[in-house]
Amino acid sequence: MSLTELAQSIDITLANLSILKTGKARAIRFSTLSNLCKVLKCQPADILEWVDGDDET
């Protein structure tokens, strides 16, 4: 599935999907996460990773 097809399937812009893909997103809506998991047939833990934010200013 292309990024364009995925963006259309979960009803977000291609630009926002690219931000999620590159890890530059600072937040994600639960509805977007739910739609991603539904389309990709996965669980949130399959696409999310915990990164300790103590080093951020």
C-alpha positions as CSV (number, residue, x, y, z in Angstrom):
1,M,0.0,0.0,0.0
2,S,1.4,3.4,-0.9
3,L,1.5,6.3,1.5
4,T,-1.1,8.1,-0.6
5,E,-3.5,5.1,-0.3
6,L,-2.9,4.8,3.4
7,A,-3.5,8.5,4.0
8,Q,-6.7,8.3,2.1
9,S,-7.8,5.2,4.0
10,I,-7.3,6.8,7.4
11,D,-8.5,10.3,6.3
12,I,-5.4,12.4,7.0
13,T,-3.2,14.4,4.7
14,L,-0.2,12.9,3.1
15,A,1.9,15.6,4.8
16,N,0.6,14.5,8.3
17,L,1.2,10.9,7.5
18,S,4.8,11.7,6.5
19,I,5.3,13.5,9.8
20,L,4.1,10.3,11.6
21,K,6.3,8.1,9.4
22,T,9.4,10.1,10.1
23,G,8.9,10.2,13.8
24,K,8.6,14.0,13.9
25,A,5.0,14.0,15.3
26,R,4.7,15.2,18.9
27,A,1.2,13.8,19.2
28,I,-1.4,11.5,17.5
29,R,-5.1,11.5,17.8
30,F,-6.6,8.3,19.2
31,S,-9.0,8.2,16.2
32,T,-6.0,8.4,13.8
33,L,-4.2,5.6,15.8
34,S,-7.4,3.5,15.7
35,N,-7.8,4.0,12.0
36,L,-4.1,3.2,11.4
37,C,-4.4,-0.1,13.4
38,K,-7.7,-1.0,11.6
39,V,-6.3,-0.5,8.1
40,L,-2.9,-2.1,8.9
41,K,-4.5,-4.9,11.0
42,C,-2.1,-4.3,13.9
43,Q,-2.1,-3.2,17.5
44,P,-0.8,0.2,18.7
45,A,2.3,-1.4,20.2
46,D,3.2,-2.6,16.8
47,I,3.7,0.9,15.5
48,L,4.5,3.0,18.7
49,E,7.7,3.1,20.6
50,W,8.4,4.6,24.0
51,V,11.2,7.1,24.0
52,D,12.3,8.7,27.3
53,G,11.6,12.4,27.0
54,D,13.9,13.4,30.0
55,D,16.5,14.8,27.5
56,E,14.1,17.2,25.9
57,T,14.1,20.9,26.9
